[in-house]
Amino acid sequence: MNYKKPNIFFYRLTQGLAWFIATFVFHRKFVRNEIKGKKGPFVVIANHQAKLDFTTLIGATSRPMSIVVSNSFYQSMPIKKLLDYLGMIPKQQFQTTITDLKNAENLVNGSTVRTLGYNTYNDGGGAFYKVRTVTNDDVENDMDIIELYDNYLVAELLTDGKLNVKTFGAVGDGVFDNTDIIREAIAYCKRKNTSLYFPIGIYNVNGNYTIDFSLKIEGDHVGNWHYNTDNLSNSLLFASVINDINDSEDDPEYYLFNCDTNNKGCIEINNLHIQGQNNTHSCINLVHAGWTFYSNNLTIDNYWYKAINTLTQYDSNIDNLTIERCGKGIYNTKPQYAITLGRYNVTETNTNAIHINNLHMEFCRYYMNFDINQDISINNSI
């Protein structure tokens, strides 16, 4: 990533040596007409087989060049210092992370750059960024707005309508605390009208989230199957898991996801596994969460209180839902059901037209509670 300007003395010395060997040893002549007199930057792409072929590239043009060489060649050469003087760049420098991006000294306003990881190379957090001048509205957060070496420039994240949480620095290893990162990611999705994507992994969270806008949350959950929750590391290979480790609240009305769009949006959750730890709170609350809540291939496991609660929710389709070990507790003498369908208050209309297909529930104490509803259908359930 970092541009190396060749040392002109050593470069010219090597250039002269290359010319001498080509002319008097191999009886060859360099032809430089293609770039003679040209101004501005240029790129030479050459496929070479011999390790020292870069010397012929140096001899091929009178203009100094920075040459990318394989990292294995760079590390194997006993003349690394001379290679640095010649402006050689080992390829590993282009396996860029956010740190590399921030330290790059040669970025140009208006250019597009790419990282190949967030914390480390190939960690899944690579992304494209637009380099632009900083504005008074920019909040440099190492997520969507990256502070650069040049204080007058920032790198702004480019997305294609879907935000990968790893490009914000999330780590799905079942250890790292992603609470604040996911909160910032949800806020970004609201500003940019994008969906939120969790690649396969285990994302620990220790808090809760309010969603008051249309949002699609999706993962790579391969199917509804029984996870060994005593050894969630198996899920690293098979599913996108949000691992709720927060147990500071003893309240069935405290939810991991509290969704209320005031009936002006649509929440969608697909291919996701939400894992509780016998938490003494609930998982998903849908209150005025749009005219259509849609979910496909969602698993919720091990919440002491409710898995899904709806209050004045309309026209929703929930497919391939698995709920395990939820609805086990009593709070203020009232059983807390794994699935509760109701209305917000007595002045509002009922929950209406909720369609659940392929529902699987087990190991719950209190399974379902329907409180003043109409047009509820549950099909193909066990």
Summary of the structure (lengths in Angstrom):
residues: 382
radius of gyration: 28.8
end to end distance: 55.4
largest distance: 98.2
contacts: 1190
relative contact order: 0.07
helix: 19%
strand: 34%
